[in-house]
Amino acid sequence: MTDRWIIYVSDRAQLKKLEAEPETVLSMEQALHELAFTGPILGHLQVAPDHKGPKSEGFRVMVGVLKNKLRSNIPAMSGSFRKSIEDAVAKEVEESKINEEGWSEILMMPSLLRVFTRVNLLAFLGEEQAGKIKVYDDVMAFFWSCAKAFPIVNLMPEFTMPLISPIAMGFGITRQIVYNLILRMTGNSMAGTATDTMHITHWVAEMTKLRDVAAVARVTLGLLFASAFQVPMIAQFVIYRLCMHSEYSAKLREEAAEFESSTFSAKNEDMPYLDSFIKETSRLSPGPILSAPRTVMIPYTTADGCHIPSGNWLAIPQIALMRDEKIWSNGKGFEGFRFVDDDQSSESRWTHPSYEYPFWGSIRHACPARFYVSVVMKMILSHLLLSYEFKLKDEKAAPCLTFGKVRLPSPFMTLLVKKRVTKEVK
């Protein structure tokens, strides 16, 4: 990078030690703030890092809401999630171009963002707001403005940000509209007048110690922004693998049929074969080339004597680590059911982080939304497997491109989709 060094660490003993360092020494909050460009993207509505680690109010609320509240309510919300997914996918297929052979041509990246956004609206705003077309349009407009601004701010020198970022974000018009909605809902929740309380916006207001409605709404806006893009990108990589490895389709469809009417549990023990397929895809195509970044807040010396001046980053080189042949048998090859075991142990599941599999960040501070992400991912993929035939329009096209610190799925990848016809058994 032009403005700092990234020092990569993969030794298990060193990673344990780095995890134990306080935020004032090695800051996760600061690194994520810099990596996601929350300042340029969210502007004056961002929640600034306070470097208190687990004692931070933002960190405490995030974990409490995403890991506890949302996860525990997954069984009750499963039916709504499934219905939203079915409607969203059907809409994408119906409104797409149909070729001469009757296949719908779907540009995957924007399509998956729209599908996941419809599901996320249920989780963030509840059924009452998620069902409003204007709310969906406003949130999508905000996400598109973020998507357009991100490559611009990612390439510009830091000293130009005060001038460039407002222009890149369209002066925050779409952001302000979404924030105003969250602000109104937060005010109702904190005043005890909310009629719909089964969603993240209410839970944030319920759990926080902050009494400033605007400050609470900024926390929720930050969570909404953080949820937008990563999951659709993972889904595109998985669908690509499903198309390239059709030998797994029969077993995955069989499993999807078995769980078609079941309520997903908060333990994430459902659909072990699809879980393994997703985890193996994520192992080879995790998105960011680094994991668990930490900004060095004060000059720091590692256990092996590496001295790092403040302002630089420590991180895990996750793509290299998760393809290392010394750790993984056939580490560069794809084995879709690599993580299926007879005991269905937690270590084999996609949501389980480890020092060799840092997809969710560090073990101590793994992504608290991973259980929700896993359930929604399985619902969408199993619905595709059961209801549609699909294949790539061009199997030889590059599946991804590298942009800075992120390996993105190709924005030009087109999926051919057709309603699946199943014969009734008499």
FENFEN-V976319 format. One record per pair of residues at least 24 apart in sequence whose C-alpha atoms are under 10 Angstrom apart, sorted by sequence separation. I is the first residue (numbers start at 1). J is the second residue. D is the distance in whole Angstrom. If there is no record, write none. Layout:
BEGIN
I:J:D / I:J:D
END
This chain:
BEGIN
27:51:6 / 28:52:10 / 29:53:8 / 88:112:9 / 91:115:9 / 145:169:6 / 146:170:10 / 189:213:10 / 200:224:9 / 290:314:10 / 291:315:6 / 292:316:6 / 293:317:10 / 350:374:8 / 391:415:6 / 392:416:6 / 393:417:10 / 26:51:9 / 27:52:9 / 28:53:8 / 89:114:9 / 90:115:10 / 144:169:10 / 145:170:7 / 187:212:9 / 188:213:10 / 248:273:9 / 249:274:10 / 252:277:9 / 290:315:6 / 291:316:5 / 292:317:9 / 349:374:10 / 390:415:7 / 391:416:5 / 392:417:9 / 23:49:10 / 24:50:9 / 25:51:9 / 27:53:8 / 88:114:8 / 89:115:7 / 114:140:7 / 117:143:9 / 145:171:10 / 146:172:10 / 186:212:10 / 187:213:6 / 190:216:10 / 248:274:10 / 289:315:10 / 290:316:5 / 291:317:6 / 292:318:9 / 390:416:5 / 391:417:7 / 23:50:9 / 24:51:6 / 26:53:10 / 29:56:10 / 88:115:5 / 89:116:10 / 113:140:9 / 142:169:9 / 145:172:9 / 186:213:6 / 187:214:9 / 289:316:9 / 290:317:5 / 291:318:6 / 389:416:8 / 390:417:4 / 391:418:9 / 23:51:5 / 24:52:7 / 87:115:9 / 88:116:9 / 142:170:10 / 145:173:9 / 146:174:9 / 185:213:10 / 186:214:8 / 289:317:6 / 290:318:5 / 291:319:9 / 328:356:9 / 388:416:10 / 389:417:6 / 390:418:6 / 22:51:8 / 23:52:6 / 24:53:8 / 29:58:10 / 86:115:9 / 88:117:9 / 114:143:10 / 145:174:7 / 146:175:9 / 184:213:9 / 186:215:10 / 187:216:9 / 248:277:9 / 288:317:9 / 289:318:6 / 290:319:7 / 327:356:8 / 388:417:7 / 389:418:5 / 390:419:9 / 22:52:8 / 23:53:5 / 29:59:9 / 85:115:7 / 88:118:7 / 113:143:9 / 142:172:9 / 144:174:9 / 145:175:8 / 183:213:7 / 184:214:9 / 186:216:7 / 187:217:9 / 288:318:8 / 289:319:5 / 290:320:9 / 388:418:6 / 389:419:6 / 390:420:9 / 22:53:7 / 23:54:9 / 84:115:8 / 85:116:8 / 87:118:9 / 88:119:9 / 113:144:10 / 142:173:8 / 143:174:9 / 182:213:10 / 183:214:6 / 186:217:6 / 287:318:10 / 288:319:8 / 289:320:8 / 290:321:10 / 387:418:9 / 388:419:5 / 389:420:5 / 21:53:10 / 22:54:9 / 23:55:10 / 84:116:9 / 141:173:10 / 142:174:5 / 143:175:9 / 182:214:9 / 183:215:9 / 185:217:9 / 186:218:10 / 286:318:8 / 287:319:9 / 289:321:10 / 324:356:9 / 387:419:6 / 388:420:4 / 389:421:9 / 23:56:10 / 85:118:8 / 141:174:6 / 142:175:5 / 183:216:8 / 184:217:9 / 285:318:10 / 286:319:7 / 322:355:10 / 323:356:10 / 384:417:9 / 386:419:10 / 387:420:5 / 388:421:8 / 84:118:7 / 85:119:7 / 110:144:9 / 140:174:9 / 141:175:8 / 142:176:9 / 180:214:9 / 182:216:9 / 183:217:5 / 186:220:9 / 284:318:9 / 285:319:7 / 321:355:9 / 322:356:7 / 323:357:10 / 386:420:7 / 387:421:8 / 84:119:6 / 139:174:8 / 142:177:8 / 179:214:9 / 182:217:6 / 183:218:8 / 242:277:9 / 283:318:9 / 284:319:7 / 321:356:7 / 322:357:6 / 384:419:9 / 385:420:9 / 386:421:10 / 387:422:9 / 83:119:9 / 84:120:10 / 138:174:7 / 139:175:8 / 141:177:10 / 142:178:7 / 181:217:9 / 182:218:8 / 238:274:10 / 241:277:9 / 242:278:10 / 283:319:7 / 284:320:9 / 286:322:9 / 321:357:8 / 322:358:8 / 384:420:9 / 386:422:9 / 81:118:9 / 82:119:9 / 84:121:10 / 137:174:10 / 138:175:9 / 141:178:9 / 142:179:10 / 180:217:9 / 182:219:10 / 183:220:9 / 241:278:9 / 282:319:10 / 283:320:10 / 284:321:10 / 285:322:9 / 318:355:10 / 321:358:9 / 322:359:9 / 81:119:6 / 84:122:8 / 138:176:10 / 139:177:8 / 140:178:10 / 179:217:7 / 182:220:7 / 183:221:9 / 283:321:9 / 284:322:7 / 285:323:10 / 318:356:8 / 319:357:10 / 80:119:9 / 81:120:9 / 138:177:7 / 139:178:6 / 179:218:7 / 182:221:7 / 238:277:8 / 239:278:9 / 241:280:10 / 242:281:10 / 283:322:6 / 284:323:7 / 316:355:9 / 318:357:7 / 319:358:9 / 81:121:10 / 138:178:6 / 139:179:10 / 181:221:10 / 238:278:6 / 241:281:7 / 282:322:9 / 283:323:7 / 316:356:10 / 318:358:6 / 319:359:9 / 81:122:7 / 179:220:9 / 180:221:10 / 237:278:9 / 238:279:9 / 240:281:9 / 317:358:9 / 318:359:7 / 80:122:8 / 81:123:9 / 135:177:9 / 136:178:10 / 139:181:10 / 179:221:6 / 238:280:9 / 239:281:9 / 280:322:10 / 316:358:8 / 80:123:10 / 84:127:10 / 135:178:8 / 138:181:10 / 178:221:8 / 179:222:10 / 235:278:8 / 238:281:6 / 316:359:10 / 318:361:9 / 234:278:8 / 237:281:7 / 238:282:8 / 77:122:9 / 237:282:8 / 316:361:9 / 77:123:8 / 80:126:10 / 84:130:10 / 135:181:8 / 175:221:9 / 178:224:10 / 235:281:9 / 315:361:10 / 316:362:9 / 80:127:8 / 84:131:10 / 234:281:8 / 235:282:10 / 237:284:9 / 238:285:9 / 284:331:9 / 315:362:10 / 234:282:7 / 237:285:7 / 283:331:9 / 284:332:7 / 74:123:10 / 77:126:10 / 237:286:9 / 283:332:10 / 284:333:8 / 73:123:10 / 175:225:10 / 237:287:9 / 284:334:8 / 234:285:8 / 283:334:9 / 129:181:10 / 233:285:10 / 234:286:7 / 70:123:8 / 233:286:9 / 234:287:7 / 280:333:10 / 281:334:8 / 70:124:10 / 233:287:8 / 280:334:7 / 281:335:9 / 280:335:7 / 281:336:8 / 125:181:9 / 129:185:10 / 230:286:10 / 280:336:6 / 66:123:10 / 125:182:8 / 230:287:8 / 277:334:9 / 279:336:8 / 280:337:8 / 124:182:9 / 230:288:10 / 277:335:8 / 278:336:8 / 279:337:9 / 280:338:7 / 276:335:9 / 277:336:4 / 278:337:9 / 279:338:9 / 280:339:8 / 125:185:8 / 276:336:6 / 277:337:6 / 279:339:8 / 275:336:9 / 276:337:5 / 277:338:8 / 278:339:10 / 274:336:8 / 275:337:9 / 276:338:7 / 277:339:8 / 273:336:8 / 274:337:8 / 276:339:5 / 277:340:9 / 273:337:6 / 275:339:8 / 276:340:6 / 272:337:9 / 273:338:9 / 274:339:10 / 275:340:8 / 276:341:10 / 273:339:8 / 274:340:9 / 291:357:10 / 292:358:8 / 128:195:9 / 129:196:9 / 272:339:8 / 273:340:6 / 283:350:10 / 291:358:6 / 292:359:9 / 128:196:7 / 272:340:6 / 273:341:9 / 282:350:9 / 290:358:9 / 291:359:7 / 292:360:8 / 293:361:8 / 127:196:8 / 272:341:9 / 279:348:9 / 290:359:9 / 291:360:8 / 292:361:5 / 293:362:9 / 126:196:7 / 127:197:10 / 279:349:7 / 280:350:8 / 291:361:5 / 292:362:5 / 125:196:9 / 126:197:7 / 127:198:8 / 278:349:10 / 279:350:5 / 288:359:9 / 290:361:9 / 291:362:8 / 292:363:9 / 125:197:9 / 126:198:6 / 127:199:9 / 272:344:7 / 276:348:8 / 278:350:7 / 279:351:8 / 286:358:9 / 287:359:9 / 125:198:8 / 126:199:5 / 275:348:9 / 276:349:7 / 277:350:9 / 279:352:10 / 283:356:10 / 286:359:7 / 292:365:9 / 124:198:9 / 125:199:6 / 126:200:8 / 270:344:10 / 275:349:7 / 276:350:7 / 283:357:7 / 285:359:10 / 286:360:10 / 292:366:9 / 123:198:8 / 124:199:5 / 125:200:7 / 126:201:8 / 269:344:8 / 275:350:6 / 282:357:9 / 283:358:9 / 122:198:9 / 123:199:5 / 124:200:5 / 125:201:6 / 126:202:9 / 269:345:9 / 272:348:9 / 273:349:10 / 274:350:10 / 275:351:9 / 283:359:7 / 122:199:7 / 123:200:6 / 124:201:6 / 125:202:8 / 269:346:8 / 272:349:7 / 282:359:7 / 121:199:9 / 122:200:9 / 123:201:9 / 124:202:8 / 268:346:9 / 272:350:9 / 279:357:10 / 120:199:10 / 121:200:10 / 124:203:9 / 146:225:8 / 267:346:10 / 270:349:10 / 120:200:10 / 124:204:10 / 269:349:8 / 279:359:9 / 143:224:10 / 147:228:10 / 268:349:8 / 143:225:8 / 146:228:9 / 147:229:9 / 268:350:9 / 142:225:9 / 146:229:10 / 268:351:8 / 144:228:10 / 267:351:10 / 139:224:9 / 143:228:7 / 139:225:10 / 143:229:8 / 248:335:10 / 140:228:9 / 248:336:7 / 319:407:10 / 139:228:10 / 245:334:9 / 247:336:10 / 248:337:9 / 245:335:10 / 245:336:9 / 241:334:9 / 242:336:9 / 241:336:9 / 279:374:10 / 124:220:8 / 278:374:9 / 124:221:10 / 124:223:9 / 125:224:10 / 275:374:8 / 278:377:9 / 124:224:7 / 275:375:10 / 278:378:9 / 123:224:10 / 268:370:10 / 275:377:9 / 121:224:9 / 124:227:10 / 268:371:7 / 274:377:10 / 275:378:8 / 278:381:10 / 41:145:9 / 42:146:9 / 120:224:8 / 267:371:8 / 268:372:9 / 270:374:10 / 271:375:10 / 274:378:7 / 41:146:6 / 266:371:7 / 270:375:9 / 40:146:10 / 41:147:10 / 265:371:10 / 266:372:8 / 268:374:8 / 269:375:10 / 117:224:10 / 120:227:8 / 268:375:7 / 271:378:8 / 274:381:9 / 41:149:7 / 120:228:8 / 270:378:9 / 274:382:8 / 40:149:9 / 41:150:7 / 266:375:9 / 40:150:9 / 117:227:9 / 265:375:9 / 116:227:9 / 117:228:7 / 264:375:7 / 271:382:9 / 37:149:10 / 38:150:10 / 41:153:8 / 116:228:8 / 117:229:9 / 264:376:10 / 37:150:8 / 40:153:7 / 116:229:9 / 287:400:9 / 289:402:9 / 36:150:8 / 40:154:10 / 114:228:10 / 264:378:10 / 285:399:10 / 287:401:10 / 288:402:9 / 113:228:7 / 116:231:8 / 117:232:9 / 264:379:9 / 285:400:9 / 287:402:9 / 288:403:9 / 289:404:9 / 290:405:7 / 37:153:8 / 113:229:7 / 116:232:7 / 288:404:9 / 289:405:6 / 290:406:8 / 37:154:8 / 112:229:9 / 113:230:9 / 115:232:8 / 288:405:6 / 289:406:6 / 36:154:9 / 40:158:10 / 113:231:8 / 114:232:9 / 287:405:9 / 288:406:4 / 289:407:7 / 35:154:9 / 43:162:9 / 112:231:9 / 113:232:6 / 116:235:10 / 260:379:9 / 287:406:6 / 288:407:6 / 34:154:10 / 109:229:9 / 112:232:5 / 113:233:8 / 259:379:10 / 286:406:9 / 287:407:5 / 288:408:8 / 40:161:7 / 77:198:9 / 111:232:9 / 112:233:8 / 286:407:8 / 287:408:6 / 39:161:9 / 40:162:8 / 43:165:8 / 76:198:10 / 77:199:10 / 110:232:9 / 112:234:10 / 113:235:10 / 256:378:9 / 260:382:8 / 285:407:8 / 286:408:9 / 287:409:8 / 39:162:10 / 40:163:10 / 42:165:9 / 43:166:8 / 109:232:7 / 110:233:10 / 112:235:8 / 113:236:10 / 256:379:9 / 259:382:9 / 260:383:8 / 285:408:9 / 40:164:8 / 41:165:7 / 42:166:10 / 108:232:9 / 109:233:7 / 112:236:7 / 285:409:9 / 40:165:5 / 41:166:8 / 73:198:8 / 108:233:9 / 111:236:10 / 256:381:9 / 257:382:8 / 39:165:9 / 40:166:7 / 43:169:9 / 73:199:9 / 109:235:9 / 256:382:5 / 257:383:9 / 260:386:9 / 41:168:9 / 42:169:9 / 45:172:10 / 108:235:9 / 109:236:7 / 255:382:9 / 256:383:8 / 37:165:10 / 40:168:9 / 41:169:7 / 43:171:9 / 44:172:10 / 70:198:9 / 108:236:7 / 253:381:10 / 254:382:10 / 256:384:10 / 257:385:9 / 40:169:8 / 43:172:8 / 69:198:9 / 70:199:8 / 252:381:10 / 253:382:7 / 256:385:7 / 257:386:7 / 42:172:8 / 45:175:9 / 69:199:9 / 70:200:7 / 252:382:8 / 253:383:9 / 255:385:10 / 256:386:7 / 41:172:8 / 45:176:9 / 69:200:8 / 108:239:9 / 253:384:9 / 254:385:9 / 255:386:10 / 43:175:9 / 108:240:10 / 253:385:6 / 254:386:9 / 42:175:7 / 70:203:9 / 252:385:8 / 253:386:6 / 41:175:9 / 42:176:9 / 45:179:8 / 65:199:9 / 66:200:8 / 69:203:7 / 252:386:9 / 253:387:10 / 65:200:7 / 69:204:10 / 250:385:9 / 65:201:9 / 249:385:8 / 65:202:10 / 66:203:9 / 62:200:10 / 65:203:6 / 66:204:9 / 69:207:10 / 64:203:9 / 65:204:6 / 231:370:10 / 238:377:10 / 242:381:10 / 64:204:9 / 65:205:10 / 62:203:10 / 65:206:9 / 61:203:9 / 62:204:8 / 65:207:8 / 227:369:9 / 231:373:7 / 235:377:7 / 239:381:8 / 61:204:6 / 64:207:8 / 65:208:10 / 230:373:10 / 231:374:9 / 234:377:9 / 235:378:10 / 238:381:9 / 242:385:9 / 61:205:9 / 64:208:9 / 61:206:10 / 62:207:10 / 231:376:9 / 232:377:9 / 235:380:9 / 239:384:9 / 246:391:9 / 58:204:10 / 61:207:6 / 62:208:10 / 227:373:9 / 231:377:8 / 235:381:8 / 239:385:10 / 243:389:10 / 60:207:9 / 61:208:6 / 243:390:7 / 244:391:8 / 60:208:8 / 61:209:9 / 242:390:9 / 243:391:5 / 244:392:8 / 60:209:10 / 242:391:9 / 243:392:6 / 57:207:10 / 58:208:8 / 242:392:10 / 57:208:7 / 58:209:10 / 239:390:9 / 240:391:8 / 244:395:8 / 57:209:8 / 58:210:10 / 239:391:9 / 240:392:7 / 243:395:8 / 57:210:8 / 239:392:9 / 3:157:8 / 2:157:9 / 3:158:9 / 61:216:10 / 240:395:9 / 62:219:8 / 66:223:9 / 58:216:9 / 61:219:9 / 62:220:9 / 241:399:10 / 61:220:10 / 240:399:7 / 59:219:10 / 58:219:7 / 62:223:8 / 57:219:10 / 58:220:10 / 237:399:8 / 236:399:9 / 237:400:9 / 58:222:10 / 236:400:10 / 58:223:10 / 47:215:8 / 45:214:9 / 46:215:9 / 47:216:9 / 240:409:9 / 45:215:9 / 47:217:10 / 47:218:6 / 48:219:10 / 237:408:9 / 45:217:9 / 46:218:6 / 47:219:6 / 236:408:10 / 237:409:6 / 243:415:9 / 45:218:6 / 46:219:8 / 47:220:10 / 236:409:7 / 237:410:9 / 240:413:9 / 44:218:9 / 45:219:9 / 47:221:9 / 233:407:10 / 234:408:9 / 235:409:10 / 236:410:9 / 46:221:8 / 47:222:7 / 233:408:7 / 234:409:8 / 236:411:10 / 240:415:9 / 42:218:9 / 45:221:8 / 46:222:7 / 233:409:6 / 239:415:9 / 45:222:8 / 232:409:10 / 233:410:9 / 236:413:9 / 82:260:10 / 230:408:10 / 233:411:10 / 42:221:9 / 82:261:10 / 236:415:10 / 42:222:8 / 82:263:10 / 79:261:9 / 42:225:9 / 79:262:9 / 38:222:8 / 41:225:9 / 78:262:9 / 79:263:8 / 78:263:6 / 79:264:9 / 77:263:9 / 78:264:6 / 38:225:9 / 75:262:9 / 76:263:8 / 77:264:9 / 78:265:9 / 38:226:9 / 75:263:6 / 76:264:9 / 36:225:10 / 74:263:9 / 75:264:5 / 76:265:9 / 36:226:8 / 74:264:7 / 75:265:6 / 74:265:7 / 75:266:7 / 73:265:9 / 74:266:6 / 72:265:8 / 73:266:8 / 74:267:10 / 71:265:9 / 72:266:6 / 71:266:6 / 72:267:9 / 70:266:9 / 71:267:8 / 71:268:10 / 68:266:9 / 67:266:10 / 51:297:10 / 155:403:10 / 123:372:9 / 154:403:9 / 155:404:9 / 154:404:8 / 154:405:10 / 151:403:8 / 120:373:10 / 151:404:9 / 120:376:9 / 119:376:8 / 35:293:8 / 34:293:10 / 32:292:9 / 116:376:8 / 31:292:9 / 32:293:7 / 34:295:9 / 116:377:9 / 119:380:10 / 31:293:6 / 32:294:8 / 33:295:10 / 30:293:9 / 31:294:5 / 32:295:9 / 28:292:7 / 29:293:9 / 30:294:7 / 31:295:5 / 116:380:9 / 28:293:6 / 29:294:8 / 30:295:6 / 31:296:9 / 115:380:9 / 27:293:8 / 28:294:5 / 29:295:8 / 30:296:9 / 31:297:10 / 26:293:9 / 27:294:5 / 28:295:7 / 30:297:9 / 26:294:5 / 27:295:5 / 28:296:9 / 112:380:10 / 25:294:9 / 26:295:5 / 27:296:7 / 25:295:8 / 26:296:5 / 27:297:7 / 23:294:9 / 24:295:10 / 25:296:6 / 26:297:6 / 27:298:10 / 23:295:9 / 24:296:9 / 25:297:5 / 26:298:8 / 19:292:9 / 23:296:9 / 24:297:6 / 25:298:6 / 26:299:10 / 23:297:8 / 24:298:8 / 25:299:8 / 26:300:8 / 19:294:9 / 25:300:8 / 18:294:9 / 15:292:10 / 31:311:10 / 30:311:10 / 31:312:9 / 8:290:8 / 31:313:7 / 8:291:10 / 31:314:9 / 6:290:9 / 18:302:8 / 26:310:9 / 31:315:10 / 108:392:10 / 8:293:9 / 17:302:9 / 18:303:10 / 25:310:9 / 26:311:10 / 28:313:10 / 105:390:10 / 7:293:10 / 17:303:9 / 26:312:10 / 27:313:9 / 28:314:10 / 103:389:9 / 104:390:9 / 105:391:10 / 106:392:10 / 107:393:10 / 6:293:9 / 7:294:10 / 26:313:9 / 27:314:10 / 103:390:9 / 105:392:9 / 106:393:9 / 6:294:10 / 14:302:8 / 26:314:8 / 103:391:10 / 105:393:8 / 6:295:9 / 14:303:7 / 13:303:9 / 14:304:9 / 103:393:10 / 85:376:9 / 89:380:8 / 88:380:10 / 9:302:10 / 86:379:9 / 81:375:9 / 82:376:8 / 85:379:8 / 86:380:8 / 89:383:9 / 81:376:7 / 85:380:6 / 89:384:8 / 93:388:10 / 18:314:9 / 84:380:10 / 85:381:10 / 18:315:10 / 71:368:9 / 74:371:9 / 78:375:9 / 82:379:7 / 86:383:7 / 90:387:10 / 70:368:10 / 71:369:8 / 74:372:7 / 78:376:9 / 81:379:8 / 82:380:8 / 85:383:8 / 86:384:9 / 90:388:10 / 7:306:9 / 70:369:8 / 71:370:9 / 72:371:10 / 73:372:10 / 81:380:9 / 85:384:10 / 89:388:10 / 109:408:10 / 15:315:9 / 67:367:8 / 68:368:8 / 71:371:6 / 72:372:10 / 75:375:10 / 109:409:8 / 7:308:8 / 15:316:9 / 66:367:9 / 67:368:5 / 68:369:9 / 70:371:9 / 71:372:6 / 74:375:8 / 78:379:9 / 82:383:8 / 86:387:9 / 108:409:9 / 109:410:8 / 110:411:8 / 6:308:10 / 63:365:9 / 66:368:6 / 67:369:6 / 70:372:7 / 71:373:10 / 74:376:10 / 108:410:9 / 109:411:6 / 110:412:10 / 5:308:9 / 63:366:10 / 65:368:9 / 66:369:5 / 67:370:8 / 68:371:10 / 107:410:10 / 108:411:7 / 109:412:8 / 5:309:9 / 63:367:9 / 64:368:9 / 65:369:9 / 66:370:9 / 67:371:7 / 71:375:10 / 107:411:8 / 108:412:8 / 109:413:7 / 4:309:10 / 6:311:10 / 7:312:8 / 8:313:8 / 9:314:7 / 10:315:8 / 11:316:9 / 62:367:10 / 63:368:6 / 66:371:9 / 67:372:8 / 107:412:7 / 108:413:6 / 109:414:9 / 4:310:10 / 5:311:9 / 6:312:6 / 7:313:6 / 8:314:6 / 9:315:6 / 10:316:6 / 59:365:10 / 62:368:7 / 63:369:8 / 66:372:8 / 107:413:6 / 108:414:6 / 109:415:10 / 4:311:7 / 5:312:5 / 6:313:5 / 7:314:5 / 8:315:5 / 9:316:5 / 10:317:7 / 62:369:9 / 106:413:9 / 107:414:5 / 108:415:6 / 3:311:9 / 4:312:5 / 5:313:6 / 6:314:6 / 7:315:6 / 8:316:5 / 9:317:7 / 10:318:8 / 106:414:5 / 107:415:6 / 108:416:10 / 3:312:9 / 4:313:7 / 5:314:9 / 6:315:7 / 7:316:8 / 8:317:6 / 9:318:10 / 105:414:6 / 106:415:5 / 107:416:9 / 6:316:10 / 7:317:9 / 8:318:9 / 10:320:10 / 104:414:10 / 105:415:6 / 106:416:6 / 6:317:10 / 10:321:7 / 54:365:9 / 104:415:8 / 105:416:5 / 106:417:7 / 9:321:10 / 53:365:10 / 103:415:9 / 104:416:5 / 105:417:7 / 103:416:6 / 104:417:5 / 105:418:9 / 102:416:9 / 103:417:5 / 104:418:6 / 102:417:9 / 103:418:5 / 104:419:9 / 102:418:7 / 103:419:9 / 99:416:9 / 101:418:10 / 102:419:10 / 98:416:9 / 97:416:10 / 98:417:9 / 96:416:10 / 98:418:9 / 96:417:10 / 93:416:9 / 93:417:7 / 92:417:10 / 93:418:8 / 93:419:9 / 90:419:9 / 28:362:10 / 28:365:9 / 16:355:9 / 15:355:8 / 12:354:10 / 13:355:10 / 12:355:6 / 19:362:7 / 11:355:9 / 12:356:8 / 18:362:10 / 19:363:8 / 20:364:9 / 10:355:8 / 11:356:9 / 19:364:7 / 10:356:8 / 16:362:9 / 19:365:8 / 15:362:8 / 16:363:9 / 10:358:10 / 15:363:10 / 16:364:9 / 35:405:9 / 1:404:8 / 1:405:9
END
